[in-house]
Amino acid sequence: MYPTKNSADDCFCIDTQWLKQHGYFCGWKSGGITWSRGWSGSESSIGFTVSTMSSPEIKFQYTITPRWDGEKKDMDYSFPLVKVPCNLGGFRWAFKCSLYKRNCYCGRTVYKLYQPDGSDYFGCRKCMNIVYESQRKSGCRLEFFGKALDNERKYGEVYDSIHKWHYQGKPTRKVRKLRRLEARMPSLEESIAIKKSIFGRL
């Protein structure tokens, strides 16, 4: 449904712990939340009704205005609420995600629902392709480290293939390539910092 990864920090989020703290699991109660986007400062609001009676559910009602056409769209949909037993007795309320992804019903039991920028609906982390910022940074570090290793390998291959370093007072083509690879390679301090962040203390 949403192929790109979205950072949890950039999404609107509603969770059952917040609903509990504000007294929504009391039978029937309506309310709303207003968020602001940090990078733009624009505000967005949603309304919802929580029912824990015969058919427990949270019902969302809000209006969105897609950027591409500017036409307002009224959203009205609901997710079931389910009781999850606690280890020490009692239970916690949770959402059951009712979205479809690639024509497959989700049905995951979750405590948080997210709405990425540009999405019409709220949904679970899996349906909305949500990652935490720490995961995203870790992925970037691994990618950077992989490229650094690849450059080191190429550097060694080019270095071993050099038989003449200068021709008519100028660096040969292979030497120029070697210098370009050197420019891409991280310093010793950068390499150590990246390795520590991935593998822990060295």
PyMOL commands that set and color helices and strands:
alter all, ss='L'
color gray80, all
select helices_A, chain A and resi 8-10+16-21+133-161+173-184+188-199
alter helices_A, ss='H'
color red, helices_A
select strands_A, chain A and resi 6-7+12-15+28-36+43-51+57-64+73-85+91-96+100-101+104-105+109-110+112-115+130-131+166-167+170-171
alter strands_A, ss='S'
color yellow, strands_A
deselect
rebuild
show_as cartoon
